[in-house]
Amino acid sequence: MAEFTMDLNDEQKEVRDWLHGFAADVIRPAAAEWDEREETPWPVIQEAAKLGIYSLDFYAQQFFDPSGLGIPMAMEELFWGDAGIALSIVGTGLAAVGVLANGTEEQIGTWIPQMYGDVNDVKVAAFCSSEPDAGSDVAAMRTRAVYDEAKDEWVLNGTKTWATNGGIANVHVVVASVDPELGSKGHASFIVPPSTPGLSQGQKFKKHGIRASHTAEVVLEDVRVPGSCLLGGKDKLDERIARAREKAAKGGERVKNAAMATFEASRPAVGAMAVGTARAAYEEALEYAKTREQFGRPIIDNQGVAFQLADMRTQIDAARLLVWRASWMATTGKKFENAEGSMSKLFASETAKKVTAQAIQILGGNGYTREYPVERMHRDAAIYTIFEGTSEIQRLVIARTLSGMPIR
Ligand SMILES: Cc1cc2nc3c(=O)[nH]c(=O)nc-3n(C[C@H](O)[C@H](O)[C@H](O)COP(=O)(O)OP(=O)(O)OC[C@H]3O[C@@H](n4cnc5c(N)ncnc54)[C@H](O)[C@@H]3O)c2cc1C
């Protein structure tokens, strides 16, 4: 029988320390510069590639850690370094997971290497699902994919928004509707290969935080991709659509909103990113509180400051435990009966927002300036309650799961 333990094994500790070294020595020192430049930090990505951190192999190794803690530990350390740069490093992984989850072996072998490029010519990939009128409500997606049987090609038309690495990616994974009547059940994912005509970058967004990560619209105008670019293949899609039509005709299962239900297993990874940012801000605040003197003593001598730090640390540890539980559940095949994945993302992202704001308060005027990193961390933390499902959507998922009621 498996023993319960909270101890990390030697291998996990080694990986964690190695990543922490990279985050401390390479990511953190570059953070302020790339935040100001609001550009993809290609040299840092290349550095990560040289060490093997920017590669599918690295993610696969962490993903297959039997405890489930490989990915959350990696995310926490990289995002501890800096959220914008870390997202530039792991953003490709989000698109790669889309291919791993739905693609055939051939598609995985063909496209994932092109997503990363090689050490001397690093590339990135983008996952494009959100649209101007389909954010939380993924089922409202308008991008269409129409099959041209004569040429065995799919034709994509629509506008995607908020795509991390959108327009600068070598490979785009695009979610489109093949049958709008079926809502999210009629969606399919497509690879858009490098330099495909008709795909262009729309507006690049100037953001509040994670400014080193490129976020842009992706416009698809009569984008033609070979039949082999439909992830999973046509037979599988046809079967799935036929089943969904049958159910819809019977008036049976309600067509569910994918954003609300299907990300339970991937959400803890975002929670882990939030834990990384929160921990970074907490550590800055703790050090500052121990060294900054007012009224002839360190400010941490005041309970008003010390208790804030106690609460910050407690919440960060609680967030990490929720993230680890959900990651362990995902890896060991436990059923998310209480929306534990959403719980972990909700609590960790709200914690990051709160803790980074408290860190600014503890640093006083300095905390409010760009001379100290907590100002940037606070701006960065605001993303966690928005992407991969907003906090409100997490609460909806949790409440519906717990109650079994169609809460709106
Ligand atoms: C920096 C950044 C990077 C991103 N990267 C990607 C990416 O790589 N790929 C991608 O596809 N998408 C990406 N996104 C999109 C992201 O997932 C969406 O922004 C998110 O899902 C929310 O959608 P929305 O912005 O349209 O907000 P909306 O859905 O319009 O929500 C607005 C507000 O209304 C609330 N709300 C909506 N519906 C309900 C409801 N039923 N009950 C209660 N409250 C509700 C929301 O919680 C929110 O507070 C990214 C976004 C950002 C900002």
The ligand as an ORCA input file, in Angstrom:
! r2SCAN-3c Opt
* xyz 0 1
  C      -2.583     37.885    -21.323
  C      -3.593     36.918    -21.824
  C      -3.172     35.755    -22.470
  C      -4.111     34.862    -22.966
  N      -3.685     33.767    -23.678
  C      -4.591     33.017    -24.354
  C      -4.163     32.019    -25.276
  O      -2.967     31.772    -25.448
  N      -5.118     31.359    -25.989
  C      -6.440     31.608    -25.834
  O      -7.234     30.981    -26.512
  N      -6.886     32.534    -24.945
  C      -5.983     33.253    -24.222
  N      -6.415     34.229    -23.348
  C      -7.844     34.489    -23.226
  C      -8.415     34.200    -21.853
  O      -8.537     32.838    -21.638
  C      -9.761     34.980    -21.750
  O      -9.419     36.336    -21.599
  C     -10.623     34.500    -20.623
  O     -11.124     33.220    -20.901
  C     -11.783     35.445    -20.334
  O     -12.480     35.762    -21.495
  P     -12.837     37.301    -21.816
  O     -11.557     38.069    -21.691
  O     -13.535     37.364    -23.102
  O     -13.756     37.772    -20.636
  P     -15.357     37.589    -20.552
  O     -15.725     36.188    -20.777
  O     -16.001     38.637    -21.397
  O     -15.604     37.941    -19.027
  C     -15.701     39.278    -18.535
  C     -16.098     39.224    -17.070
  O     -17.389     38.619    -16.950
  C     -17.336     37.511    -16.079
  N     -18.241     36.456    -16.532
  C     -18.410     35.965    -17.786
  N     -19.332     34.996    -17.795
  C     -19.738     34.838    -16.525
  C     -20.679     34.001    -15.880
  N     -21.369     33.054    -16.553
  N     -20.862     34.132    -14.539
  C     -20.163     35.063    -13.827
  N     -19.269     35.881    -14.390
  C     -19.064     35.786    -15.705
  C     -15.893     37.040    -16.152
  O     -15.529     36.276    -15.019
  C     -15.154     38.363    -16.236
  O     -15.012     38.906    -14.944
  C      -5.489     35.109    -22.791
  C      -5.907     36.279    -22.121
  C      -4.988     37.173    -21.664
  C      -5.462     38.439    -20.997
*
